[in-house]
Amino acid sequence: MSTVLVAAFASLGGLVLGMLSDMVSEEVRARLDRLPQAIVGLAVLRLPCAVRDATRHDWLADLDILLHGDEAVPVTRLFKGVSFGLSLLFSASKMGKELEILGKRQREKEEAKRIHVWKPDPITRAWRKTSYPPESLIRLVDHKMGESMDGDILWVHSNRFEDINSDMCVLFKHSGRW
Amino acid sequence: MEDVRMTVPVAAVLRAFLEDPRKERYGFDLMKDTSLKSGTLYPILARLEVAGWLVSEREDIDEKTEGRRARRFYRISPDGAGAARVALAELHSQVGIPSSSMLHLRPLGGQA
């Protein structure tokens, strides 16, 4: 009887150990997979604040491809990912100036694309020309709130300042720009 | 168009672009083609873009649908292609290596 019990406990113990071992290796793998991203995150911290978000996005996008490509077996993946991150970590400070110039140019390009909208001023109640990103105009036109005329000027269909103003607030809130 | 200091890694990057000037190139592909490390390649790309030799854009994809982040791709500008050809020719003549041999040089991971 006791032999049977010992054998049963041994099997159970083996099963539990096996499961624990799998869970630990899974945990280690998941944590190691995040190591390259963490190093890239550190590298980005060495850049000027204004360019960090865009640069982090671009570098992580390339790292994703590196980590999930055809040759992405676990050890190679870790080695290549860490090497990618460390190389950036040591050189990030050298490209801060260039990235700042590029970021400024990008912002100027986006500003030039903005669309002029005639909008009622809540205080003076006069129409005032304001500029918004193009996606906001698309939303207004989609919602039959206005139409594009003269290229980039939006005319809003209503004479009721309050309605237009509150509706426009809602629409722009959806676009995340209000 | 600004001047760019020509080094072997910069030449390797330009050569990769000149193989097909209309092709869009990604950072990861360029790393493979030029054997440059990320810390060497990205500063070169930034410098070339500031100088007007390259132009870059982010992929126009829906990240949620694709299940990955949109990557930035680079193209050599028409003026950049002309300037790169001249600069590579000058580099070849300075180094005294025939152009055909120089095209196969690979940097050893040094900084630009």
Boltz contact constraints between the chains, C-beta under 6 A:
constraints:
  - contact:
      token1: [A, 58]
      token2: [B, 72]
      max_distance: 6.0
  - contact:
      token1: [A, 60]
      token2: [B, 69]
      max_distance: 6.0
  - contact:
      token1: [A, 61]
      token2: [B, 69]
      max_distance: 6.0
  - contact:
      token1: [A, 61]
      token2: [B, 71]
      max_distance: 6.0
  - contact:
      token1: [A, 62]
      token2: [B, 27]
      max_distance: 6.0
  - contact:
      token1: [A, 62]
      token2: [B, 28]
      max_distance: 6.0
  - contact:
      token1: [A, 64]
      token2: [B, 68]
      max_distance: 6.0
  - contact:
      token1: [A, 64]
      token2: [B, 69]
      max_distance: 6.0
  - contact:
      token1: [A, 65]
      token2: [B, 28]
      max_distance: 6.0
  - contact:
      token1: [A, 66]
      token2: [B, 28]
      max_distance: 6.0
  - contact:
      token1: [A, 84]
      token2: [B, 38]
      max_distance: 6.0
  - contact:
      token1: [A, 87]
      token2: [B, 37]
      max_distance: 6.0
  - contact:
      token1: [A, 87]
      token2: [B, 38]
      max_distance: 6.0
  - contact:
      token1: [A, 87]
      token2: [B, 39]
      max_distance: 6.0
  - contact:
      token1: [A, 88]
      token2: [B, 38]
      max_distance: 6.0
  - contact:
      token1: [A, 88]
      token2: [B, 39]
      max_distance: 6.0
  - contact:
      token1: [A, 90]
      token2: [B, 39]
      max_distance: 6.0
  - contact:
      token1: [A, 91]
      token2: [B, 39]
      max_distance: 6.0
  - contact:
      token1: [A, 91]
      token2: [B, 43]
      max_distance: 6.0
  - contact:
      token1: [A, 94]
      token2: [B, 43]
      max_distance: 6.0
  - contact:
      token1: [A, 95]
      token2: [B, 43]
      max_distance: 6.0
  - contact:
      token1: [A, 95]
      token2: [B, 46]
      max_distance: 6.0
  - contact:
      token1: [A, 98]
      token2: [B, 46]
      max_distance: 6.0
  - contact:
      token1: [A, 98]
      token2: [B, 47]
      max_distance: 6.0
  - contact:
      token1: [A, 98]
      token2: [B, 50]
      max_distance: 6.0
  - contact:
      token1: [A, 99]
      token2: [B, 46]
      max_distance: 6.0
  - contact:
      token1: [A, 101]
      token2: [B, 50]
      max_distance: 6.0
  - contact:
      token1: [A, 102]
      token2: [B, 49]
      max_distance: 6.0
